[in-house]
Amino acid sequence: MGFLIDTNVLSELRKKGRANPGVSRWYAGVAGESLYLSVLTIGEIRNGIERLRRRDPIASASLEAWLSNIQTDMVGRILPVTVAIADRWGRLGVPDPLPVVDSLLAATALEHDLILVTRNAADVERTGVQLINPFTDS
């Protein structure tokens, strides 16, 4: 069983001892090699770093190092948005649109038979993706 981690869960794990207890508990119970990220998560983190850079260069440098470590640790487990994922995504939001990034993550999880781990479960429930919300699930 594999898990696709959303940005909100990954960011929570960065808090270490201050992280949400449910997120920490969930993470402690899974094997590292079963965890996957989307390139979209890398992009969201990068966007946050760049937006922070002017206001707080020290904090942005810390996040930059964290992102670099993630990319090193997750080599081979950072999933691209492929044509198959894009096609599946295009079908998910009909007739009612879904949030773009969340639904692309759902399409990625569906395509790779992964469980999507996210705080935004309500945004993608109707896609049929298997979900875990470690912020509320016990």
Phi and psi in radians as a Rosetta constraint file:
Dihedral C 1 N 2 CA 2 C 2 CIRCULARHARMONIC -2.105 0.35
Dihedral N 2 CA 2 C 2 N 3 CIRCULARHARMONIC 2.824 0.35
Dihedral C 2 N 3 CA 3 C 3 CIRCULARHARMONIC -2.300 0.35
Dihedral N 3 CA 3 C 3 N 4 CIRCULARHARMONIC 2.304 0.35
Dihedral C 3 N 4 CA 4 C 4 CIRCULARHARMONIC -1.732 0.35
Dihedral N 4 CA 4 C 4 N 5 CIRCULARHARMONIC 2.053 0.35
Dihedral C 4 N 5 CA 5 C 5 CIRCULARHARMONIC -1.597 0.35
Dihedral N 5 CA 5 C 5 N 6 CIRCULARHARMONIC 2.193 0.35
Dihedral C 5 N 6 CA 6 C 6 CIRCULARHARMONIC -1.372 0.35
Dihedral N 6 CA 6 C 6 N 7 CIRCULARHARMONIC 2.783 0.35
Dihedral C 6 N 7 CA 7 C 7 CIRCULARHARMONIC -0.993 0.35
Dihedral N 7 CA 7 C 7 N 8 CIRCULARHARMONIC -0.685 0.35
Dihedral C 7 N 8 CA 8 C 8 CIRCULARHARMONIC -1.137 0.35
Dihedral N 8 CA 8 C 8 N 9 CIRCULARHARMONIC -0.566 0.35
Dihedral C 8 N 9 CA 9 C 9 CIRCULARHARMONIC -1.310 0.35
Dihedral N 9 CA 9 C 9 N 10 CIRCULARHARMONIC -0.788 0.35
Dihedral C 9 N 10 CA 10 C 10 CIRCULARHARMONIC -1.050 0.35
Dihedral N 10 CA 10 C 10 N 11 CIRCULARHARMONIC -0.749 0.35
Dihedral C 10 N 11 CA 11 C 11 CIRCULARHARMONIC -1.127 0.35
Dihedral N 11 CA 11 C 11 N 12 CIRCULARHARMONIC -0.644 0.35
Dihedral C 11 N 12 CA 12 C 12 CIRCULARHARMONIC -1.134 0.35
Dihedral N 12 CA 12 C 12 N 13 CIRCULARHARMONIC -0.693 0.35
Dihedral C 12 N 13 CA 13 C 13 CIRCULARHARMONIC -1.114 0.35
Dihedral N 13 CA 13 C 13 N 14 CIRCULARHARMONIC -0.477 0.35
Dihedral C 13 N 14 CA 14 C 14 CIRCULARHARMONIC -1.111 0.35
Dihedral N 14 CA 14 C 14 N 15 CIRCULARHARMONIC -0.402 0.35
Dihedral C 14 N 15 CA 15 C 15 CIRCULARHARMONIC -1.288 0.35
Dihedral N 15 CA 15 C 15 N 16 CIRCULARHARMONIC -0.181 0.35
Dihedral C 15 N 16 CA 16 C 16 CIRCULARHARMONIC 0.867 0.35
Dihedral N 16 CA 16 C 16 N 17 CIRCULARHARMONIC -1.983 0.35
Dihedral C 16 N 17 CA 17 C 17 CIRCULARHARMONIC -1.112 0.35
Dihedral N 17 CA 17 C 17 N 18 CIRCULARHARMONIC -0.302 0.35
Dihedral C 17 N 18 CA 18 C 18 CIRCULARHARMONIC -1.712 0.35
Dihedral N 18 CA 18 C 18 N 19 CIRCULARHARMONIC 0.040 0.35
Dihedral C 18 N 19 CA 19 C 19 CIRCULARHARMONIC -1.199 0.35
Dihedral N 19 CA 19 C 19 N 20 CIRCULARHARMONIC 2.719 0.35
Dihedral C 19 N 20 CA 20 C 20 CIRCULARHARMONIC -0.920 0.35
Dihedral N 20 CA 20 C 20 N 21 CIRCULARHARMONIC 2.275 0.35
Dihedral C 20 N 21 CA 21 C 21 CIRCULARHARMONIC -1.020 0.35
Dihedral N 21 CA 21 C 21 N 22 CIRCULARHARMONIC -0.634 0.35
Dihedral C 21 N 22 CA 22 C 22 CIRCULARHARMONIC -1.135 0.35
Dihedral N 22 CA 22 C 22 N 23 CIRCULARHARMONIC -0.693 0.35
Dihedral C 22 N 23 CA 23 C 23 CIRCULARHARMONIC -1.160 0.35
Dihedral N 23 CA 23 C 23 N 24 CIRCULARHARMONIC -0.790 0.35
Dihedral C 23 N 24 CA 24 C 24 CIRCULARHARMONIC -1.075 0.35
Dihedral N 24 CA 24 C 24 N 25 CIRCULARHARMONIC -0.744 0.35
Dihedral C 24 N 25 CA 25 C 25 CIRCULARHARMONIC -1.108 0.35
Dihedral N 25 CA 25 C 25 N 26 CIRCULARHARMONIC -0.795 0.35
Dihedral C 25 N 26 CA 26 C 26 CIRCULARHARMONIC -1.058 0.35
Dihedral N 26 CA 26 C 26 N 27 CIRCULARHARMONIC -0.843 0.35
Dihedral C 26 N 27 CA 27 C 27 CIRCULARHARMONIC -1.080 0.35
Dihedral N 27 CA 27 C 27 N 28 CIRCULARHARMONIC -0.678 0.35
Dihedral C 27 N 28 CA 28 C 28 CIRCULARHARMONIC -1.132 0.35
Dihedral N 28 CA 28 C 28 N 29 CIRCULARHARMONIC -0.384 0.35
Dihedral C 28 N 29 CA 29 C 29 CIRCULARHARMONIC -1.690 0.35
Dihedral N 29 CA 29 C 29 N 30 CIRCULARHARMONIC 0.097 0.35
Dihedral C 29 N 30 CA 30 C 30 CIRCULARHARMONIC -2.071 0.35
Dihedral N 30 CA 30 C 30 N 31 CIRCULARHARMONIC 2.634 0.35
Dihedral C 30 N 31 CA 31 C 31 CIRCULARHARMONIC -1.411 0.35
Dihedral N 31 CA 31 C 31 N 32 CIRCULARHARMONIC 2.382 0.35
Dihedral C 31 N 32 CA 32 C 32 CIRCULARHARMONIC -0.955 0.35
Dihedral N 32 CA 32 C 32 N 33 CIRCULARHARMONIC -0.633 0.35
Dihedral C 32 N 33 CA 33 C 33 CIRCULARHARMONIC -1.290 0.35
Dihedral N 33 CA 33 C 33 N 34 CIRCULARHARMONIC -0.129 0.35
Dihedral C 33 N 34 CA 34 C 34 CIRCULARHARMONIC -1.613 0.35
Dihedral N 34 CA 34 C 34 N 35 CIRCULARHARMONIC 0.018 0.35
Dihedral C 34 N 35 CA 35 C 35 CIRCULARHARMONIC -1.701 0.35
Dihedral N 35 CA 35 C 35 N 36 CIRCULARHARMONIC 2.398 0.35
Dihedral C 35 N 36 CA 36 C 36 CIRCULARHARMONIC -2.298 0.35
Dihedral N 36 CA 36 C 36 N 37 CIRCULARHARMONIC 2.700 0.35
Dihedral C 36 N 37 CA 37 C 37 CIRCULARHARMONIC -2.166 0.35
Dihedral N 37 CA 37 C 37 N 38 CIRCULARHARMONIC 2.809 0.35
Dihedral C 37 N 38 CA 38 C 38 CIRCULARHARMONIC -1.773 0.35
Dihedral N 38 CA 38 C 38 N 39 CIRCULARHARMONIC 2.658 0.35
Dihedral C 38 N 39 CA 39 C 39 CIRCULARHARMONIC -1.011 0.35
Dihedral N 39 CA 39 C 39 N 40 CIRCULARHARMONIC -0.439 0.35
Dihedral C 39 N 40 CA 40 C 40 CIRCULARHARMONIC -1.137 0.35
Dihedral N 40 CA 40 C 40 N 41 CIRCULARHARMONIC -0.636 0.35
Dihedral C 40 N 41 CA 41 C 41 CIRCULARHARMONIC -1.138 0.35
Dihedral N 41 CA 41 C 41 N 42 CIRCULARHARMONIC -0.741 0.35
Dihedral C 41 N 42 CA 42 C 42 CIRCULARHARMONIC -1.027 0.35
Dihedral N 42 CA 42 C 42 N 43 CIRCULARHARMONIC -0.765 0.35
Dihedral C 42 N 43 CA 43 C 43 CIRCULARHARMONIC -1.115 0.35
Dihedral N 43 CA 43 C 43 N 44 CIRCULARHARMONIC -0.704 0.35
Dihedral C 43 N 44 CA 44 C 44 CIRCULARHARMONIC -1.146 0.35
Dihedral N 44 CA 44 C 44 N 45 CIRCULARHARMONIC -0.713 0.35
Dihedral C 44 N 45 CA 45 C 45 CIRCULARHARMONIC -1.144 0.35
Dihedral N 45 CA 45 C 45 N 46 CIRCULARHARMONIC -0.775 0.35
Dihedral C 45 N 46 CA 46 C 46 CIRCULARHARMONIC -1.011 0.35
Dihedral N 46 CA 46 C 46 N 47 CIRCULARHARMONIC -0.769 0.35
Dihedral C 46 N 47 CA 47 C 47 CIRCULARHARMONIC -1.052 0.35
Dihedral N 47 CA 47 C 47 N 48 CIRCULARHARMONIC -0.738 0.35
Dihedral C 47 N 48 CA 48 C 48 CIRCULARHARMONIC -1.094 0.35
Dihedral N 48 CA 48 C 48 N 49 CIRCULARHARMONIC -0.717 0.35
Dihedral C 48 N 49 CA 49 C 49 CIRCULARHARMONIC -1.072 0.35
Dihedral N 49 CA 49 C 49 N 50 CIRCULARHARMONIC -0.837 0.35
Dihedral C 49 N 50 CA 50 C 50 CIRCULARHARMONIC -1.156 0.35
Dihedral N 50 CA 50 C 50 N 51 CIRCULARHARMONIC -0.630 0.35
Dihedral C 50 N 51 CA 51 C 51 CIRCULARHARMONIC -1.210 0.35
Dihedral N 51 CA 51 C 51 N 52 CIRCULARHARMONIC -0.528 0.35
Dihedral C 51 N 52 CA 52 C 52 CIRCULARHARMONIC -1.429 0.35
Dihedral N 52 CA 52 C 52 N 53 CIRCULARHARMONIC -0.448 0.35
Dihedral C 52 N 53 CA 53 C 53 CIRCULARHARMONIC -0.894 0.35
Dihedral N 53 CA 53 C 53 N 54 CIRCULARHARMONIC -0.818 0.35
Dihedral C 53 N 54 CA 54 C 54 CIRCULARHARMONIC -1.195 0.35
Dihedral N 54 CA 54 C 54 N 55 CIRCULARHARMONIC -0.676 0.35
Dihedral C 54 N 55 CA 55 C 55 CIRCULARHARMONIC -1.328 0.35
Dihedral N 55 CA 55 C 55 N 56 CIRCULARHARMONIC -0.685 0.35
Dihedral C 55 N 56 CA 56 C 56 CIRCULARHARMONIC -2.572 0.35
Dihedral N 56 CA 56 C 56 N 57 CIRCULARHARMONIC 1.462 0.35
Dihedral C 56 N 57 CA 57 C 57 CIRCULARHARMONIC -1.043 0.35
Dihedral N 57 CA 57 C 57 N 58 CIRCULARHARMONIC -0.556 0.35
Dihedral C 57 N 58 CA 58 C 58 CIRCULARHARMONIC -1.216 0.35
Dihedral N 58 CA 58 C 58 N 59 CIRCULARHARMONIC -0.816 0.35
Dihedral C 58 N 59 CA 59 C 59 CIRCULARHARMONIC -1.115 0.35
Dihedral N 59 CA 59 C 59 N 60 CIRCULARHARMONIC -0.683 0.35
Dihedral C 59 N 60 CA 60 C 60 CIRCULARHARMONIC -1.174 0.35
Dihedral N 60 CA 60 C 60 N 61 CIRCULARHARMONIC -0.611 0.35
Dihedral C 60 N 61 CA 61 C 61 CIRCULARHARMONIC -1.145 0.35
Dihedral N 61 CA 61 C 61 N 62 CIRCULARHARMONIC -0.659 0.35
Dihedral C 61 N 62 CA 62 C 62 CIRCULARHARMONIC -1.123 0.35
Dihedral N 62 CA 62 C 62 N 63 CIRCULARHARMONIC -0.767 0.35
Dihedral C 62 N 63 CA 63 C 63 CIRCULARHARMONIC -1.144 0.35
Dihedral N 63 CA 63 C 63 N 64 CIRCULARHARMONIC -0.631 0.35
Dihedral C 63 N 64 CA 64 C 64 CIRCULARHARMONIC -1.048 0.35
Dihedral N 64 CA 64 C 64 N 65 CIRCULARHARMONIC -0.783 0.35
Dihedral C 64 N 65 CA 65 C 65 CIRCULARHARMONIC -1.133 0.35
Dihedral N 65 CA 65 C 65 N 66 CIRCULARHARMONIC -0.709 0.35
Dihedral C 65 N 66 CA 66 C 66 CIRCULARHARMONIC -1.069 0.35
Dihedral N 66 CA 66 C 66 N 67 CIRCULARHARMONIC -0.797 0.35
Dihedral C 66 N 67 CA 67 C 67 CIRCULARHARMONIC -1.084 0.35
Dihedral N 67 CA 67 C 67 N 68 CIRCULARHARMONIC -0.731 0.35
Dihedral C 67 N 68 CA 68 C 68 CIRCULARHARMONIC -1.062 0.35
Dihedral N 68 CA 68 C 68 N 69 CIRCULARHARMONIC -0.746 0.35
Dihedral C 68 N 69 CA 69 C 69 CIRCULARHARMONIC -1.113 0.35
Dihedral N 69 CA 69 C 69 N 70 CIRCULARHARMONIC -0.718 0.35
Dihedral C 69 N 70 CA 70 C 70 CIRCULARHARMONIC -1.039 0.35
Dihedral N 70 CA 70 C 70 N 71 CIRCULARHARMONIC -0.830 0.35
Dihedral C 70 N 71 CA 71 C 71 CIRCULARHARMONIC -1.108 0.35
Dihedral N 71 CA 71 C 71 N 72 CIRCULARHARMONIC -0.619 0.35
Dihedral C 71 N 72 CA 72 C 72 CIRCULARHARMONIC -1.219 0.35
Dihedral N 72 CA 72 C 72 N 73 CIRCULARHARMONIC -0.837 0.35
Dihedral C 72 N 73 CA 73 C 73 CIRCULARHARMONIC -1.137 0.35
Dihedral N 73 CA 73 C 73 N 74 CIRCULARHARMONIC -0.517 0.35
Dihedral C 73 N 74 CA 74 C 74 CIRCULARHARMONIC -1.783 0.35
Dihedral N 74 CA 74 C 74 N 75 CIRCULARHARMONIC 0.277 0.35
Dihedral C 74 N 75 CA 75 C 75 CIRCULARHARMONIC -0.912 0.35
Dihedral N 75 CA 75 C 75 N 76 CIRCULARHARMONIC 2.283 0.35
Dihedral C 75 N 76 CA 76 C 76 CIRCULARHARMONIC 1.467 0.35
Dihedral N 76 CA 76 C 76 N 77 CIRCULARHARMONIC -0.098 0.35
Dihedral C 76 N 77 CA 77 C 77 CIRCULARHARMONIC -2.208 0.35
Dihedral N 77 CA 77 C 77 N 78 CIRCULARHARMONIC 0.370 0.35
Dihedral C 77 N 78 CA 78 C 78 CIRCULARHARMONIC -1.865 0.35
Dihedral N 78 CA 78 C 78 N 79 CIRCULARHARMONIC 1.978 0.35
Dihedral C 78 N 79 CA 79 C 79 CIRCULARHARMONIC -1.608 0.35
Dihedral N 79 CA 79 C 79 N 80 CIRCULARHARMONIC 2.340 0.35
Dihedral C 79 N 80 CA 80 C 80 CIRCULARHARMONIC -1.405 0.35
Dihedral N 80 CA 80 C 80 N 81 CIRCULARHARMONIC 2.909 0.35
Dihedral C 80 N 81 CA 81 C 81 CIRCULARHARMONIC -1.579 0.35
Dihedral N 81 CA 81 C 81 N 82 CIRCULARHARMONIC 1.866 0.35
Dihedral C 81 N 82 CA 82 C 82 CIRCULARHARMONIC -1.598 0.35
Dihedral N 82 CA 82 C 82 N 83 CIRCULARHARMONIC 3.042 0.35
Dihedral C 82 N 83 CA 83 C 83 CIRCULARHARMONIC -1.048 0.35
Dihedral N 83 CA 83 C 83 N 84 CIRCULARHARMONIC -0.727 0.35
Dihedral C 83 N 84 CA 84 C 84 CIRCULARHARMONIC -1.091 0.35
Dihedral N 84 CA 84 C 84 N 85 CIRCULARHARMONIC -0.711 0.35
Dihedral C 84 N 85 CA 85 C 85 CIRCULARHARMONIC -1.169 0.35
Dihedral N 85 CA 85 C 85 N 86 CIRCULARHARMONIC -0.761 0.35
Dihedral C 85 N 86 CA 86 C 86 CIRCULARHARMONIC -1.068 0.35
Dihedral N 86 CA 86 C 86 N 87 CIRCULARHARMONIC -0.703 0.35
Dihedral C 86 N 87 CA 87 C 87 CIRCULARHARMONIC -1.131 0.35
Dihedral N 87 CA 87 C 87 N 88 CIRCULARHARMONIC -0.793 0.35
Dihedral C 87 N 88 CA 88 C 88 CIRCULARHARMONIC -1.093 0.35
Dihedral N 88 CA 88 C 88 N 89 CIRCULARHARMONIC -0.761 0.35
Dihedral C 88 N 89 CA 89 C 89 CIRCULARHARMONIC -1.019 0.35
Dihedral N 89 CA 89 C 89 N 90 CIRCULARHARMONIC -0.735 0.35
Dihedral C 89 N 90 CA 90 C 90 CIRCULARHARMONIC -1.065 0.35
Dihedral N 90 CA 90 C 90 N 91 CIRCULARHARMONIC -0.433 0.35
Dihedral C 90 N 91 CA 91 C 91 CIRCULARHARMONIC -1.552 0.35
Dihedral N 91 CA 91 C 91 N 92 CIRCULARHARMONIC -0.384 0.35
Dihedral C 91 N 92 CA 92 C 92 CIRCULARHARMONIC -1.211 0.35
Dihedral N 92 CA 92 C 92 N 93 CIRCULARHARMONIC -0.630 0.35
Dihedral C 92 N 93 CA 93 C 93 CIRCULARHARMONIC -1.589 0.35
Dihedral N 93 CA 93 C 93 N 94 CIRCULARHARMONIC 0.417 0.35
Dihedral C 93 N 94 CA 94 C 94 CIRCULARHARMONIC -1.986 0.35
Dihedral N 94 CA 94 C 94 N 95 CIRCULARHARMONIC 2.271 0.35
Dihedral C 94 N 95 CA 95 C 95 CIRCULARHARMONIC -1.542 0.35
Dihedral N 95 CA 95 C 95 N 96 CIRCULARHARMONIC -0.244 0.35
Dihedral C 95 N 96 CA 96 C 96 CIRCULARHARMONIC -1.827 0.35
Dihedral N 96 CA 96 C 96 N 97 CIRCULARHARMONIC 2.197 0.35
Dihedral C 96 N 97 CA 97 C 97 CIRCULARHARMONIC -1.069 0.35
Dihedral N 97 CA 97 C 97 N 98 CIRCULARHARMONIC 2.653 0.35
Dihedral C 97 N 98 CA 98 C 98 CIRCULARHARMONIC -2.067 0.35
Dihedral N 98 CA 98 C 98 N 99 CIRCULARHARMONIC 2.769 0.35
Dihedral C 98 N 99 CA 99 C 99 CIRCULARHARMONIC -0.992 0.35
Dihedral N 99 CA 99 C 99 N 100 CIRCULARHARMONIC 2.331 0.35
Dihedral C 99 N 100 CA 100 C 100 CIRCULARHARMONIC -1.045 0.35
Dihedral N 100 CA 100 C 100 N 101 CIRCULARHARMONIC -1.007 0.35
Dihedral C 100 N 101 CA 101 C 101 CIRCULARHARMONIC -1.132 0.35
Dihedral N 101 CA 101 C 101 N 102 CIRCULARHARMONIC -0.782 0.35
Dihedral C 101 N 102 CA 102 C 102 CIRCULARHARMONIC -1.044 0.35
Dihedral N 102 CA 102 C 102 N 103 CIRCULARHARMONIC -0.724 0.35
Dihedral C 102 N 103 CA 103 C 103 CIRCULARHARMONIC -1.296 0.35
Dihedral N 103 CA 103 C 103 N 104 CIRCULARHARMONIC -0.518 0.35
Dihedral C 103 N 104 CA 104 C 104 CIRCULARHARMONIC -1.162 0.35
Dihedral N 104 CA 104 C 104 N 105 CIRCULARHARMONIC -0.651 0.35
Dihedral C 104 N 105 CA 105 C 105 CIRCULARHARMONIC -1.131 0.35
Dihedral N 105 CA 105 C 105 N 106 CIRCULARHARMONIC -0.722 0.35
Dihedral C 105 N 106 CA 106 C 106 CIRCULARHARMONIC -1.066 0.35
Dihedral N 106 CA 106 C 106 N 107 CIRCULARHARMONIC -0.777 0.35
Dihedral C 106 N 107 CA 107 C 107 CIRCULARHARMONIC -1.086 0.35
Dihedral N 107 CA 107 C 107 N 108 CIRCULARHARMONIC -0.681 0.35
Dihedral C 107 N 108 CA 108 C 108 CIRCULARHARMONIC -1.111 0.35
Dihedral N 108 CA 108 C 108 N 109 CIRCULARHARMONIC -0.812 0.35
Dihedral C 108 N 109 CA 109 C 109 CIRCULARHARMONIC -1.088 0.35
Dihedral N 109 CA 109 C 109 N 110 CIRCULARHARMONIC -0.753 0.35
Dihedral C 109 N 110 CA 110 C 110 CIRCULARHARMONIC -1.088 0.35
Dihedral N 110 CA 110 C 110 N 111 CIRCULARHARMONIC -0.769 0.35
Dihedral C 110 N 111 CA 111 C 111 CIRCULARHARMONIC -1.126 0.35
Dihedral N 111 CA 111 C 111 N 112 CIRCULARHARMONIC -0.594 0.35
Dihedral C 111 N 112 CA 112 C 112 CIRCULARHARMONIC -1.775 0.35
Dihedral N 112 CA 112 C 112 N 113 CIRCULARHARMONIC 0.124 0.35
Dihedral C 112 N 113 CA 113 C 113 CIRCULARHARMONIC 0.954 0.35
Dihedral N 113 CA 113 C 113 N 114 CIRCULARHARMONIC 0.870 0.35
Dihedral C 113 N 114 CA 114 C 114 CIRCULARHARMONIC -1.974 0.35
Dihedral N 114 CA 114 C 114 N 115 CIRCULARHARMONIC 2.773 0.35
Dihedral C 114 N 115 CA 115 C 115 CIRCULARHARMONIC -1.596 0.35
Dihedral N 115 CA 115 C 115 N 116 CIRCULARHARMONIC 2.245 0.35
Dihedral C 115 N 116 CA 116 C 116 CIRCULARHARMONIC -1.469 0.35
Dihedral N 116 CA 116 C 116 N 117 CIRCULARHARMONIC 2.158 0.35
Dihedral C 116 N 117 CA 117 C 117 CIRCULARHARMONIC -1.847 0.35
Dihedral N 117 CA 117 C 117 N 118 CIRCULARHARMONIC 1.928 0.35
Dihedral C 117 N 118 CA 118 C 118 CIRCULARHARMONIC -2.697 0.35
Dihedral N 118 CA 118 C 118 N 119 CIRCULARHARMONIC 2.691 0.35
Dihedral C 118 N 119 CA 119 C 119 CIRCULARHARMONIC -1.399 0.35
Dihedral N 119 CA 119 C 119 N 120 CIRCULARHARMONIC -0.341 0.35
Dihedral C 119 N 120 CA 120 C 120 CIRCULARHARMONIC -1.628 0.35
Dihedral N 120 CA 120 C 120 N 121 CIRCULARHARMONIC 0.657 0.35
Dihedral C 120 N 121 CA 121 C 121 CIRCULARHARMONIC -0.996 0.35
Dihedral N 121 CA 121 C 121 N 122 CIRCULARHARMONIC -0.696 0.35
Dihedral C 121 N 122 CA 122 C 122 CIRCULARHARMONIC -1.073 0.35
Dihedral N 122 CA 122 C 122 N 123 CIRCULARHARMONIC -0.497 0.35
Dihedral C 122 N 123 CA 123 C 123 CIRCULARHARMONIC -1.189 0.35
Dihedral N 123 CA 123 C 123 N 124 CIRCULARHARMONIC -0.428 0.35
Dihedral C 123 N 124 CA 124 C 124 CIRCULARHARMONIC -2.241 0.35
Dihedral N 124 CA 124 C 124 N 125 CIRCULARHARMONIC 0.168 0.35
Dihedral C 124 N 125 CA 125 C 125 CIRCULARHARMONIC -0.919 0.35
Dihedral N 125 CA 125 C 125 N 126 CIRCULARHARMONIC -0.741 0.35
Dihedral C 125 N 126 CA 126 C 126 CIRCULARHARMONIC -1.281 0.35
Dihedral N 126 CA 126 C 126 N 127 CIRCULARHARMONIC -0.050 0.35
Dihedral C 126 N 127 CA 127 C 127 CIRCULARHARMONIC -1.366 0.35
Dihedral N 127 CA 127 C 127 N 128 CIRCULARHARMONIC -0.308 0.35
Dihedral C 127 N 128 CA 128 C 128 CIRCULARHARMONIC 1.543 0.35
Dihedral N 128 CA 128 C 128 N 129 CIRCULARHARMONIC 0.017 0.35
Dihedral C 128 N 129 CA 129 C 129 CIRCULARHARMONIC -1.197 0.35
Dihedral N 129 CA 129 C 129 N 130 CIRCULARHARMONIC 2.515 0.35
Dihedral C 129 N 130 CA 130 C 130 CIRCULARHARMONIC -1.244 0.35
Dihedral N 130 CA 130 C 130 N 131 CIRCULARHARMONIC 2.349 0.35
Dihedral C 130 N 131 CA 131 C 131 CIRCULARHARMONIC -2.241 0.35
Dihedral N 131 CA 131 C 131 N 132 CIRCULARHARMONIC 2.554 0.35
Dihedral C 131 N 132 CA 132 C 132 CIRCULARHARMONIC -2.298 0.35
Dihedral N 132 CA 132 C 132 N 133 CIRCULARHARMONIC 2.263 0.35
Dihedral C 132 N 133 CA 133 C 133 CIRCULARHARMONIC -1.944 0.35
Dihedral N 133 CA 133 C 133 N 134 CIRCULARHARMONIC 1.660 0.35
Dihedral C 133 N 134 CA 134 C 134 CIRCULARHARMONIC -1.210 0.35
Dihedral N 134 CA 134 C 134 N 135 CIRCULARHARMONIC -0.202 0.35
Dihedral C 134 N 135 CA 135 C 135 CIRCULARHARMONIC -1.269 0.35
Dihedral N 135 CA 135 C 135 N 136 CIRCULARHARMONIC -0.465 0.35
Dihedral C 135 N 136 CA 136 C 136 CIRCULARHARMONIC -2.186 0.35
Dihedral N 136 CA 136 C 136 N 137 CIRCULARHARMONIC -0.455 0.35
Dihedral C 136 N 137 CA 137 C 137 CIRCULARHARMONIC -1.281 0.35
Dihedral N 137 CA 137 C 137 N 138 CIRCULARHARMONIC 2.479 0.35
